[in-house]
Each structure stands twice: as C-alpha cells, then as structure tokens.
Amino acid sequence: MKNLARGAILAAAAMLAGCSTARTVETVSGGEVALVRPKELELKNNMRRLWTDHVAWTRGYIVAAVANDPSASAQASRLMRNQEDIGNAVATYYGSAAGAKLTDLLKQHINIAVDLVTAAKAGDNAKVSDADRRWHDNARDIAAFLAGANPNWSRDALVNMLNEHLSLTTEEALARIQKRWTDDTVAFDRILTQALMMADALTDGIVKQFPSKV
C-alpha cells in the first residue's frame, strides 16, 4: 500500500510538472511534493553553503587559536574571505554598495570574535565582557541594515537569530578552552543547525522581495 501511495504521489507530481513551466523542478520529501524554481533552489543551496562555511571556518579558527596552532592565521584569513563571499551574494540583489557594507559589518563581527576568544583564553573577564558588548552591538547593526534593505526580514527576528548565533559560538569557544570536548561537539552541531536556519530565512526574504529574479 505504501508503494502504491508513493506511486500515486509521484504520478501527481509528474502531472503538476507537466502543467508547470520549465522553470520548476520537483522535490519529494516525507511524502510531500513541492515545486521549486531552479534559481530559488540554487539560491538556497548557495546561501546554505556560505553560512556553513561561516561556522566551519569560525570553528577552525577557534580550534587552532585555542591550541596555539600556527594555522590560526590561515583559518582567520579564510574566514574573512567568507564575509566577502556573503557580501558579494547580497550584492547580486542589492548592489555593490550594499554588499560592501554587509561585508564590512561581518568583518567587524569576526574581528570582535577574535578579541573574545583571545580574552577568554587569557581569562580576562573584563575584556570578554567588552568584546561581548561590542559583538551584540554589531549584531544589532547587521540586523538593522538587513531589515532596512528587505521588509520581509524582521529586525527583531534578525536580532534574535544573530544573538543566538553569538551565544552558541561563545559556548563553543568556552567549551573548547575548558577542554569540555563533548560540550564542544554538541555546541557545533547546534551552531550548524542554527546557521542553516538563518540561511533559509535570508533566502526566503530574497525570494519574496525579488520573485522575478529568483
């Protein structure tokens, strides 16, 4: 019966695809069928890759920096390039000036993260608090910038997502510094899941604002 039901679903999907334009593709997940434009799927995949890179290279830097490994500088350089990649992706829809502005804000985000990790390693709580304050100020600046560019991106929702990102990254760094290896691994799993959620939220906003481009 399950095979018959699945066959019926796929047959219905084929009929829908035949009635739709050549610009749609079928996706089947959990027994449900959705029609997604190829450009929308490409945008979603690209955005997910960018934010996966963001958290992966952040982790690479944290691991290297905490271990005093000389690869930390290379990890940081690659992480900075990721901020340029995200800015360039946004520039595709909002122009080069907007892309450059976002890149600048994101590089500030990374520089502050470096300050926070350095202070946490040294056990300097005053500097940790200062970096954390600047980090959250920067998150509010990023949220305000994005919300101003796209009405489908709620400023409050963006602030909440970015603050969660900061909180999880702090947990990851502290767990690594304190050699709580299980907590460190769990933290990264949560960070990656949350990063994909942020990526999808950004994609959804772009699709709604630029339906003719996606």
ROSE-4610 file (N, C-alpha, C; in Angstrom, 1 decimal, always signed):
// ROSE-4610
residu = [M/M/M/K/K/K/N/N/N/L/L/L/A/A/A/R/R/R/G/G/G/A/A/A/I/I/I/L/L/L/A/A/A/A/A/A/A/A/A/A/A/A/M/M/M/L/L/L/A/A/A/G/G/G/C/C/C/S/S/S/T/T/T/A/A/A/R/R/R/T/T/T/V/V/V/E/E/E/T/T/T/V/V/V/S/S/S/G/G/G/G/G/G/E/E/E/V/V/V/A/A/A/L/L/L/V/V/V/R/R/R/P/P/P/K/K/K/E/E/E/L/L/L/E/E/E/L/L/L/K/K/K/N/N/N/N/N/N/M/M/M/R/R/R/R/R/R/L/L/L/W/W/W/T/T/T/D/D/D/H/H/H/V/V/V/A/A/A/W/W/W/T/T/T/R/R/R/G/G/G/Y/Y/Y/I/I/I/V/V/V/A/A/A/A/A/A/V/V/V/A/A/A/N/N/N/D/D/D/P/P/P/S/S/S/A/A/A/S/S/S/A/A/A/Q/Q/Q/A/A/A/S/S/S/R/R/R/L/L/L/M/M/M/R/R/R/N/N/N/Q/Q/Q/E/E/E/D/D/D/I/I/I/G/G/G/N/N/N/A/A/A/V/V/V/A/A/A/T/T/T/Y/Y/Y/Y/Y/Y/G/G/G/S/S/S/A/A/A/A/A/A/G/G/G/A/A/A/K/K/K/L/L/L/T/T/T/D/D/D/L/L/L/L/L/L/K/K/K/Q/Q/Q/H/H/H/I/I/I/N/N/N/I/I/I/A/A/A/V/V/V/D/D/D/L/L/L/V/V/V/T/T/T/A/A/A/A/A/A/K/K/K/A/A/A/G/G/G/D/D/D/N/N/N/A/A/A/K/K/K/V/V/V/S/S/S/D/D/D/A/A/A/D/D/D/R/R/R/R/R/R/W/W/W/H/H/H/D/D/D/N/N/N/A/A/A/R/R/R/D/D/D/I/I/I/A/A/A/A/A/A/F/F/F/L/L/L/A/A/A/G/G/G/A/A/A/N/N/N/P/P/P/N/N/N/W/W/W/S/S/S/R/R/R/D/D/D/A/A/A/L/L/L/V/V/V/N/N/N/M/M/M/L/L/L/N/N/N/E/E/E/H/H/H/L/L/L/S/S/S/L/L/L/T/T/T/T/T/T/E/E/E/E/E/E/A/A/A/L/L/L/A/A/A/R/R/R/I/I/I/Q/Q/Q/K/K/K/R/R/R/W/W/W/T/T/T/D/D/D/D/D/D/T/T/T/V/V/V/A/A/A/F/F/F/D/D/D/R/R/R/I/I/I/L/L/L/T/T/T/Q/Q/Q/A/A/A/L/L/L/M/M/M/M/M/M/A/A/A/D/D/D/A/A/A/L/L/L/T/T/T/D/D/D/G/G/G/I/I/I/V/V/V/K/K/K/Q/Q/Q/F/F/F/P/P/P/S/S/S/K/K/K/V/V/V]
num = [1/1/1/2/2/2/3/3/3/4/4/4/5/5/5/6/6/6/7/7/7/8/8/8/9/9/9/10/10/10/11/11/11/12/12/12/13/13/13/14/14/14/15/15/15/16/16/16/17/17/17/18/18/18/19/19/19/20/20/20/21/21/21/22/22/22/23/23/23/24/24/24/25/25/25/26/26/26/27/27/27/28/28/28/29/29/29/30/30/30/31/31/31/32/32/32/33/33/33/34/34/34/35/35/35/36/36/36/37/37/37/38/38/38/39/39/39/40/40/40/41/41/41/42/42/42/43/43/43/44/44/44/45/45/45/46/46/46/47/47/47/48/48/48/49/49/49/50/50/50/51/51/51/52/52/52/53/53/53/54/54/54/55/55/55/56/56/56/57/57/57/58/58/58/59/59/59/60/60/60/61/61/61/62/62/62/63/63/63/64/64/64/65/65/65/66/66/66/67/67/67/68/68/68/69/69/69/70/70/70/71/71/71/72/72/72/73/73/73/74/74/74/75/75/75/76/76/76/77/77/77/78/78/78/79/79/79/80/80/80/81/81/81/82/82/82/83/83/83/84/84/84/85/85/85/86/86/86/87/87/87/88/88/88/89/89/89/90/90/90/91/91/91/92/92/92/93/93/93/94/94/94/95/95/95/96/96/96/97/97/97/98/98/98/99/99/99/100/100/100/101/101/101/102/102/102/103/103/103/104/104/104/105/105/105/106/106/106/107/107/107/108/108/108/109/109/109/110/110/110/111/111/111/112/112/112/113/113/113/114/114/114/115/115/115/116/116/116/117/117/117/118/118/118/119/119/119/120/120/120/121/121/121/122/122/122/123/123/123/124/124/124/125/125/125/126/126/126/127/127/127/128/128/128/129/129/129/130/130/130/131/131/131/132/132/132/133/133/133/134/134/134/135/135/135/136/136/136/137/137/137/138/138/138/139/139/139/140/140/140/141/141/141/142/142/142/143/143/143/144/144/144/145/145/145/146/146/146/147/147/147/148/148/148/149/149/149/150/150/150/151/151/151/152/152/152/153/153/153/154/154/154/155/155/155/156/156/156/157/157/157/158/158/158/159/159/159/160/160/160/161/161/161/162/162/162/163/163/163/164/164/164/165/165/165/166/166/166/167/167/167/168/168/168/169/169/169/170/170/170/171/171/171/172/172/172/173/173/173/174/174/174/175/175/175/176/176/176/177/177/177/178/178/178/179/179/179/180/180/180/181/181/181/182/182/182/183/183/183/184/184/184/185/185/185/186/186/186/187/187/187/188/188/188/189/189/189/190/190/190/191/191/191/192/192/192/193/193/193/194/194/194/195/195/195/196/196/196/197/197/197/198/198/198/199/199/199/200/200/200/201/201/201/202/202/202/203/203/203/204/204/204/205/205/205/206/206/206/207/207/207/208/208/208/209/209/209/210/210/210/211/211/211/212/212/212/213/213/213/214/214/214]
x = [+0.8/+0.0/+0.9/+2.0/+2.8/+3.4/+3.8/+4.4/+3.4/+2.1/+1.1/+0.8/+0.8/+0.6/+1.7/+3.0/+4.1/+4.0/+3.6/+3.5/+2.5/+1.4/+0.3/+0.9/+1.6/+2.2/+3.1/+4.0/+4.9/+4.2/+3.1/+2.4/+1.7/+1.2/+0.6/+1.7/+2.9/+3.9/+4.3/+4.3/+4.6/+3.6/+2.3/+1.3/+1.4/+1.7/+1.9/+3.1/+4.2/+5.4/+5.0/+4.2/+3.8/+3.0/+2.2/+1.4/+2.1/+3.3/+4.0/+5.0/+5.7/+6.7/+8.0/+8.9/+10.1/+11.1/+10.6/+11.4/+11.2/+10.5/+10.2/+10.8/+11.2/+11.7/+10.9/+10.9/+10.1/+11.0/+10.5/+11.2/+10.2/+10.6/+9.8/+10.5/+9.8/+10.3/+9.2/+9.4/+8.4/+7.0/+7.0/+5.7/+5.1/+5.7/+5.1/+5.8/+5.1/+5.6/+5.6/+6.7/+6.7/+7.4/+6.9/+7.5/+8.4/+9.7/+10.6/+11.3/+11.4/+12.1/+13.6/+14.3/+15.7/+16.5/+16.2/+17.0/+16.8/+15.6/+15.4/+16.1/+16.1/+16.9/+18.4/+18.9/+20.3/+20.6/+19.8/+20.0/+20.0/+19.1/+19.0/+20.3/+20.7/+21.9/+23.2/+23.2/+24.4/+24.4/+23.3/+23.2/+23.6/+23.1/+23.4/+24.9/+25.5/+27.0/+27.7/+27.3/+28.0/+28.0/+26.8/+26.7/+27.3/+27.3/+28.1/+29.6/+30.1/+31.5/+31.7/+30.8/+30.9/+31.2/+30.4/+30.5/+31.7/+31.9/+33.0/+34.4/+34.6/+35.9/+36.0/+34.9/+34.9/+35.4/+34.9/+35.3/+36.8/+37.2/+38.6/+39.5/+39.1/+39.9/+39.9/+38.8/+38.7/+39.6/+39.5/+40.3/+41.8/+42.2/+43.6/+44.1/+43.3/+43.7/+43.8/+42.9/+43.0/+44.2/+44.5/+45.7/+47.0/+47.0/+48.2/+48.8/+48.0/+48.4/+48.7/+49.8/+50.2/+49.2/+48.3/+47.3/+46.2/+46.2/+45.1/+45.0/+46.2/+46.1/+45.5/+45.9/+45.3/+43.8/+43.4/+41.9/+41.2/+41.8/+41.2/+41.1/+42.1/+42.1/+41.0/+40.8/+39.8/+38.4/+38.3/+37.1/+36.7/+37.7/+37.4/+37.0/+37.5/+37.1/+35.6/+35.2/+33.8/+32.9/+33.3/+32.5/+32.3/+33.4/+33.3/+32.4/+32.4/+31.6/+30.1/+29.8/+28.4/+28.0/+28.9/+28.6/+28.4/+29.2/+29.0/+27.7/+27.3/+26.0/+24.8/+24.9/+23.9/+23.9/+25.1/+25.3/+24.6/+24.4/+23.7/+22.3/+21.7/+20.3/+20.2/+21.2/+21.0/+22.1/+23.0/+24.0/+25.3/+26.4/+27.7/+27.9/+27.3/+27.5/+26.9/+25.7/+25.1/+26.0/+26.5/+27.4/+28.6/+29.2/+30.4/+30.1/+28.9/+28.5/+28.3/+27.7/+27.4/+28.8/+29.7/+31.0/+31.7/+31.7/+32.3/+31.8/+30.4/+29.8/+30.2/+30.2/+30.5/+32.0/+32.9/+34.3/+34.5/+33.7/+33.7/+33.3/+32.3/+31.8/+32.9/+33.7/+34.8/+35.9/+36.3/+37.3/+37.0/+35.7/+35.3/+35.4/+35.0/+35.1/+36.5/+37.4/+38.9/+39.2/+38.8/+39.0/+38.5/+37.2/+36.6/+37.3/+37.7/+38.5/+39.8/+40.5/+41.8/+41.6/+40.6/+40.3/+39.9/+39.1/+38.6/+39.8/+40.7/+41.9/+42.7/+42.8/+43.7/+43.0/+41.7/+40.9/+40.6/+40.6/+40.4/+38.9/+38.2/+36.7/+36.3/+37.1/+36.7/+36.7/+37.8/+37.9/+36.8/+36.5/+35.4/+34.1/+33.8/+32.6/+32.5/+33.7/+33.7/+33.5/+34.2/+34.0/+32.6/+32.0/+30.6/+29.6/+29.9/+29.0/+29.1/+30.4/+30.6/+30.0/+30.1/+29.6/+28.1/+27.4/+25.9/+25.5/+26.3/+26.1/+26.2/+27.2/+27.4/+26.3/+25.8/+24.6/+23.4/+23.2/+22.0/+22.3/+23.5/+23.8/+23.5/+23.9/+23.7/+22.2/+21.5/+20.0/+19.3/+19.7/+19.1/+19.4/+20.6/+21.0/+20.1/+20.1/+19.3/+17.8/+17.3/+15.8/+15.5/+16.5/+16.3/+16.3/+17.0/+17.1/+15.9/+15.3/+14.2/+13.1/+11.9/+10.9/+10.4/+10.8/+10.4/+11.4/+12.4/+13.3/+13.0/+12.4/+12.0/+13.3/+13.4/+14.6/+14.7/+13.6/+13.6/+14.0/+13.4/+13.7/+15.2/+15.7/+17.2/+18.0/+17.7/+18.4/+18.4/+17.3/+17.2/+18.0/+18.0/+18.8/+20.3/+20.7/+22.1/+22.6/+21.8/+22.1/+22.3/+21.4/+21.5/+22.8/+23.2/+24.5/+25.6/+25.6/+26.7/+26.7/+25.6/+25.5/+26.1/+25.7/+26.2/+27.7/+28.2/+29.6/+30.4/+29.9/+30.5/+30.6/+29.5/+29.5/+30.6/+30.7/+31.6/+33.1/+33.4/+34.7/+35.1/+34.1/+34.4/+34.6/+33.8/+33.9/+35.3/+35.7/+37.0/+38.1/+38.1/+39.1/+39.1/+38.0/+37.9/+38.0/+38.3/+38.5/+37.3/+36.1/+34.9/+34.5/+35.2/+35.1/+33.7/+32.9/+31.6/+30.7/+30.8/+30.1/+30.5/+31.7/+32.3/+31.7/+31.6/+31.0/+29.5/+28.8/+27.4/+27.1/+27.9/+27.8/+27.9/+28.8/+29.0/+27.8/+27.3/+26.1/+25.0/+24.8/+23.7/+24.0/+25.2/+25.6/+25.3/+25.7/+25.5/+24.0/+23.2/+21.7/+21.2/+21.6/+21.1/+21.6/+22.8/+23.3/+22.5/+22.1/+21.2/+19.8/+19.3/+18.1/+18.2/+19.3/+19.5/+19.6/+20.3/+20.5/+19.1/+18.3/+17.0/+16.1/+16.2/+15.4/+15.8/+17.1/+17.6/+17.1/+17.2/+16.7/+15.3/+14.4/+13.0/+12.7/+13.4/+13.2/+13.6/+14.6/+15.0/+14.0/+13.6/+12.6/+11.3/+10.9/+9.6/+9.8/+11.0/+11.2/+11.5/+12.1/+12.5/+12.0/+10.7/+10.1/+10.5/+10.7/+11.0/+12.5/+13.3/+14.8/+15.1/+14.2/+14.5/+13.6]
y = [-1.2/+0.0/+1.3/+1.2/+2.4/+2.7/+1.6/+1.7/+2.3/+1.9/+2.4/+3.9/+4.2/+5.6/+6.5/+6.0/+6.8/+6.9/+5.8/+5.9/+6.9/+7.0/+8.0/+9.4/+9.6/+10.9/+11.3/+10.4/+10.7/+11.0/+10.2/+10.4/+11.8/+12.2/+13.5/+14.6/+14.4/+15.3/+15.5/+14.4/+14.4/+15.2/+15.0/+15.8/+17.3/+17.6/+19.0/+19.6/+18.8/+19.3/+19.6/+18.7/+18.9/+20.1/+20.5/+21.7/+23.0/+22.8/+24.0/+24.4/+25.5/+25.9/+25.1/+25.2/+24.5/+25.0/+26.1/+26.7/+26.1/+25.0/+24.4/+23.0/+22.6/+21.2/+20.6/+19.3/+18.6/+18.2/+18.3/+17.8/+17.0/+15.8/+15.0/+14.7/+15.0/+14.9/+14.5/+13.4/+13.0/+12.7/+12.3/+12.0/+13.2/+14.4/+15.6/+16.1/+16.8/+17.3/+18.8/+19.4/+20.8/+21.2/+22.3/+22.8/+24.0/+23.9/+24.9/+25.4/+26.7/+27.1/+26.9/+26.5/+26.2/+27.3/+28.5/+29.6/+29.8/+29.5/+29.5/+28.4/+27.3/+26.1/+26.4/+27.0/+27.4/+28.4/+29.4/+30.5/+29.8/+28.9/+28.3/+27.5/+26.7/+25.9/+26.8/+27.9/+28.8/+29.5/+29.9/+30.6/+29.6/+28.4/+27.4/+27.1/+27.1/+26.8/+28.0/+29.2/+30.4/+30.4/+30.0/+30.1/+28.8/+27.7/+26.6/+26.9/+27.5/+28.0/+28.9/+29.8/+30.8/+30.1/+29.1/+28.5/+27.4/+26.8/+25.9/+26.5/+27.6/+28.3/+29.1/+29.5/+30.0/+28.9/+27.8/+26.6/+26.3/+26.3/+26.1/+27.1/+28.3/+29.3/+29.1/+28.8/+28.6/+27.5/+26.4/+25.2/+25.5/+26.2/+26.5/+27.5/+28.5/+29.6/+29.1/+28.3/+27.7/+26.8/+26.1/+25.2/+25.9/+27.2/+28.0/+27.4/+26.9/+26.3/+27.4/+27.4/+28.4/+28.5/+27.5/+27.6/+28.6/+29.1/+30.0/+31.2/+31.8/+32.9/+32.6/+31.4/+31.0/+30.7/+30.2/+30.0/+31.3/+32.3/+33.6/+34.3/+34.1/+34.7/+34.1/+32.8/+32.1/+32.6/+32.7/+33.2/+34.6/+35.5/+36.8/+36.8/+35.9/+35.8/+35.3/+34.5/+34.1/+35.3/+36.3/+37.5/+38.3/+38.3/+38.9/+38.1/+36.8/+35.9/+36.2/+36.3/+36.6/+38.0/+39.0/+40.3/+40.3/+39.6/+39.5/+38.9/+37.9/+37.2/+38.2/+39.0/+40.1/+41.1/+41.5/+42.5/+42.1/+40.8/+40.4/+41.0/+41.2/+41.6/+43.1/+43.6/+44.9/+45.9/+45.5/+46.4/+46.3/+46.8/+46.6/+47.4/+48.6/+49.3/+48.6/+48.0/+47.2/+46.0/+45.3/+44.2/+44.5/+45.7/+46.1/+46.5/+47.1/+47.5/+46.2/+45.2/+44.0/+43.3/+43.3/+42.7/+43.3/+44.7/+45.4/+45.1/+45.0/+44.6/+43.2/+42.3/+40.9/+40.8/+41.6/+41.5/+42.1/+43.1/+43.6/+42.4/+41.7/+40.6/+39.6/+39.3/+38.3/+38.9/+40.1/+40.8/+40.8/+41.0/+41.0/+39.6/+38.6/+37.2/+36.8/+37.3/+37.1/+37.7/+38.9/+39.6/+38.7/+38.2/+37.5/+36.2/+35.5/+34.2/+34.5/+35.5/+35.9/+36.2/+37.0/+37.4/+36.2/+35.3/+34.2/+33.2/+33.1/+32.2/+32.8/+34.1/+34.7/+34.8/+34.5/+34.6/+36.0/+36.9/+38.3/+38.6/+38.6/+38.7/+40.1/+41.1/+42.5/+42.6/+42.1/+42.1/+41.2/+40.1/+39.3/+40.0/+40.7/+41.5/+42.6/+43.3/+44.3/+43.8/+42.7/+42.1/+41.6/+41.1/+40.6/+41.7/+42.9/+44.0/+44.5/+44.7/+45.1/+44.2/+42.9/+41.8/+42.0/+42.2/+42.4/+43.7/+44.7/+46.0/+45.8/+45.1/+44.8/+43.9/+43.0/+42.2/+43.0/+44.0/+44.9/+45.8/+46.1/+46.9/+46.1/+44.8/+43.9/+43.7/+43.5/+43.3/+44.6/+45.7/+47.0/+47.2/+46.9/+47.0/+46.1/+44.8/+43.9/+44.2/+44.5/+44.9/+46.1/+47.0/+48.2/+48.0/+46.9/+46.5/+45.7/+44.9/+44.0/+44.0/+44.4/+44.5/+43.1/+42.0/+40.7/+40.1/+40.9/+40.5/+41.3/+40.7/+41.5/+41.8/+43.0/+43.4/+42.6/+42.5/+41.8/+40.3/+39.7/+38.3/+38.1/+39.1/+39.0/+39.2/+40.1/+40.3/+39.0/+38.4/+37.1/+36.0/+35.9/+34.9/+35.1/+36.4/+36.7/+36.6/+37.0/+36.8/+35.3/+34.5/+33.0/+32.5/+33.0/+32.7/+33.0/+34.2/+34.7/+33.8/+33.5/+32.7/+31.3/+30.7/+29.4/+29.3/+30.4/+30.5/+30.7/+31.5/+31.7/+30.4/+29.6/+28.3/+27.4/+27.4/+26.5/+26.9/+28.2/+28.7/+28.3/+28.6/+28.3/+26.8/+26.0/+24.5/+24.1/+24.7/+24.3/+24.7/+25.9/+26.4/+25.6/+25.2/+24.5/+23.0/+22.6/+21.1/+20.3/+20.8/+20.1/+19.6/+18.5/+18.1/+17.7/+17.0/+16.6/+17.8/+18.8/+20.0/+20.8/+20.8/+21.4/+20.9/+19.5/+18.9/+19.2/+19.1/+19.4/+20.8/+21.7/+23.1/+23.3/+22.7/+22.9/+22.3/+21.2/+20.6/+21.7/+22.3/+23.3/+24.5/+24.9/+26.1/+25.8/+24.7/+24.4/+24.4/+23.7/+23.7/+25.1/+26.0/+27.3/+28.2/+27.9/+28.6/+28.3/+27.1/+26.7/+27.4/+27.5/+28.2/+29.6/+30.3/+31.7/+31.8/+30.9/+30.9/+30.8/+29.9/+29.7/+31.0/+31.6/+32.8/+33.9/+34.0/+35.1/+34.7/+33.5/+33.1/+33.4/+33.0/+33.3/+34.7/+35.6/+37.0/+37.5/+37.0/+37.4/+37.0/+35.7/+35.2/+36.0/+36.4/+37.2/+38.6/+39.2/+40.5/+40.6/+39.5/+39.5/+38.3/+38.1/+36.9/+36.8/+37.9/+37.8/+37.5/+37.6/+37.3/+35.9/+35.3/+34.0/+32.9]
z = [+0.0/+0.0/+0.0/+0.8/+0.8/-0.5/-1.3/-2.6/-3.5/-3.4/-4.3/-4.0/-2.7/-2.3/-2.8/-2.7/-3.2/-4.7/-5.4/-6.8/-7.3/-6.5/-6.8/-6.6/-5.6/-5.3/-6.4/-6.9/-7.9/-9.2/-9.5/-10.7/-10.7/-9.5/-9.4/-9.6/-9.1/-9.2/-10.7/-11.4/-12.9/-13.6/-13.2/-13.9/-13.6/-12.3/-12.0/-12.7/-12.8/-13.5/-15.0/-15.6/-17.0/-17.2/-16.2/-16.3/-15.9/-15.3/-14.9/-16.0/-15.7/-16.7/-16.6/-17.5/-17.5/-16.4/-15.7/-14.7/-13.3/-13.3/-12.0/-11.9/-10.7/-10.5/-9.4/-9.4/-8.3/-7.2/-6.0/-4.8/-4.0/-3.6/-2.8/-1.5/-0.4/+1.0/+1.9/+2.6/+3.6/+3.0/+1.7/+1.1/+0.5/+0.6/+0.1/-1.1/-2.0/-3.3/-3.3/-3.7/-3.8/-5.1/-5.7/-7.0/-6.6/-7.0/-6.6/-7.9/-8.1/-9.3/-9.2/-10.3/-10.2/-9.6/-9.9/-9.4/-7.9/-7.4/-6.0/-5.2/-5.8/-5.3/-5.2/-6.3/-6.4/-5.3/-5.2/-4.1/-2.7/-2.5/-1.2/-0.9/-1.9/-1.7/-1.5/-2.3/-2.2/-0.8/-0.4/+0.9/+2.1/+2.0/+3.0/+3.0/+1.8/+1.7/+2.3/+2.1/+2.6/+4.2/+4.8/+6.2/+6.9/+6.1/+6.6/+6.6/+5.6/+5.6/+6.8/+7.0/+8.1/+9.4/+9.8/+11.1/+11.1/+9.9/+9.8/+10.0/+9.3/+9.4/+10.7/+11.3/+12.7/+13.6/+13.5/+14.3/+14.1/+12.8/+12.5/+13.2/+13.2/+13.9/+15.4/+16.0/+17.4/+17.8/+17.1/+17.4/+17.4/+16.3/+16.1/+17.1/+17.3/+18.3/+19.7/+20.1/+21.5/+21.7/+20.6/+20.7/+20.4/+20.1/+19.8/+18.5/+17.6/+16.4/+15.4/+14.7/+13.7/+12.5/+12.3/+11.3/+11.6/+12.8/+13.1/+12.2/+11.8/+10.9/+9.5/+9.0/+7.7/+7.9/+9.0/+9.3/+9.3/+10.0/+10.1/+8.7/+7.9/+6.5/+5.7/+5.8/+5.0/+5.5/+6.8/+7.5/+7.0/+6.9/+6.4/+4.9/+4.1/+2.7/+2.7/+3.6/+3.7/+3.8/+4.6/+4.8/+3.5/+2.7/+1.4/+0.4/+0.6/-0.3/+0.1/+1.3/+1.7/+1.2/+1.4/+0.9/-0.6/-1.4/-2.8/-3.2/-2.4/-2.7/-2.5/-1.5/-1.3/-2.3/-2.8/-3.8/-5.1/-5.4/-6.6/-6.6/-5.5/-5.4/-4.9/-4.2/-3.6/-4.0/-4.9/-5.4/-4.7/-5.3/-4.8/-3.5/-3.3/-2.1/-0.9/-1.1/+0.0/+0.3/-0.7/-0.5/+0.3/+0.0/+0.7/+2.1/+2.3/+3.7/+4.6/+4.0/+4.8/+5.1/+4.1/+4.2/+5.4/+5.4/+6.5/+7.9/+8.0/+9.2/+9.7/+8.7/+9.0/+9.4/+8.8/+9.2/+10.6/+10.9/+12.3/+13.3/+12.9/+13.7/+13.9/+12.9/+13.0/+13.9/+13.7/+14.5/+16.0/+16.3/+17.7/+18.2/+17.4/+17.8/+18.2/+17.4/+17.7/+19.0/+19.2/+20.5/+21.7/+21.5/+22.6/+22.9/+21.8/+22.1/+22.7/+22.3/+22.9/+24.4/+24.7/+26.1/+26.9/+26.4/+27.1/+27.4/+26.4/+26.6/+27.8/+27.8/+28.9/+30.2/+30.2/+31.5/+31.9/+30.9/+31.2/+31.0/+32.1/+32.1/+31.7/+32.0/+31.6/+30.1/+29.5/+28.0/+27.4/+28.0/+27.5/+27.5/+28.5/+28.6/+27.6/+27.4/+26.5/+25.1/+24.7/+23.4/+23.2/+24.2/+24.1/+23.8/+24.5/+24.3/+22.9/+22.4/+21.0/+20.0/+20.3/+19.4/+19.3/+20.4/+20.3/+19.7/+19.9/+19.2/+17.7/+17.3/+15.9/+15.3/+16.1/+15.6/+15.4/+16.2/+16.0/+14.8/+14.5/+13.3/+12.0/+12.1/+10.9/+10.7/+11.8/+11.7/+11.2/+11.6/+11.1/+9.7/+9.3/+7.8/+7.0/+7.3/+6.5/+6.5/+7.7/+7.7/+6.9/+6.8/+6.0/+4.5/+4.2/+2.8/+2.3/+3.2/+2.8/+3.9/+3.5/+4.5/+5.0/+4.3/+4.7/+5.7/+6.0/+7.1/+8.3/+9.3/+10.5/+11.3/+11.8/+12.5/+13.8/+14.5/+15.8/+15.6/+14.5/+14.2/+13.9/+13.2/+12.8/+14.1/+14.9/+16.2/+17.0/+17.1/+17.9/+17.2/+15.9/+15.3/+15.5/+15.3/+15.4/+16.9/+17.8/+19.2/+19.6/+19.0/+19.2/+18.7/+17.5/+16.8/+17.7/+18.3/+19.2/+20.4/+21.0/+22.2/+22.0/+20.9/+20.6/+20.3/+19.6/+19.3/+20.6/+21.5/+22.8/+23.5/+23.5/+24.2/+23.6/+22.3/+21.6/+22.0/+22.0/+22.3/+23.8/+24.7/+26.1/+26.4/+25.7/+25.9/+25.4/+24.3/+23.7/+24.7/+25.2/+26.1/+27.3/+27.8/+29.1/+28.9/+27.7/+27.3/+27.7/+27.5/+27.6/+26.3/+25.9/+24.5/+24.0/+24.8/+24.5/+24.3/+25.2/+25.1/+23.8/+23.5/+22.3/+21.1/+21.0/+19.8/+19.7/+20.8/+20.8/+20.4/+20.9/+20.5/+19.1/+18.4/+17.0/+16.2/+16.6/+16.0/+16.0/+17.2/+17.3/+16.5/+16.4/+15.6/+14.1/+13.6/+12.2/+11.9/+12.8/+12.5/+12.5/+13.4/+13.5/+12.3/+11.9/+10.7/+9.4/+9.3/+8.1/+8.2/+9.5/+9.7/+9.2/+9.6/+9.2/+7.7/+7.1/+5.7/+5.0/+5.4/+4.8/+5.0/+6.2/+6.4/+5.5/+5.2/+4.3/+2.9/+2.5/+1.2/+1.0/+2.0/+1.9/+1.7/+2.4/+2.2/+0.9/+0.3/-1.1/-2.1/-1.9/-2.9/-2.8/-1.7/-1.6/-2.2/-2.0/-2.5/-4.0/-4.5/-5.9/-6.6/-6.7/-7.3/-8.8/-9.4/-10.9/-11.1/-10.1/-10.2/-9.8/-9.0/-8.4/-8.9]
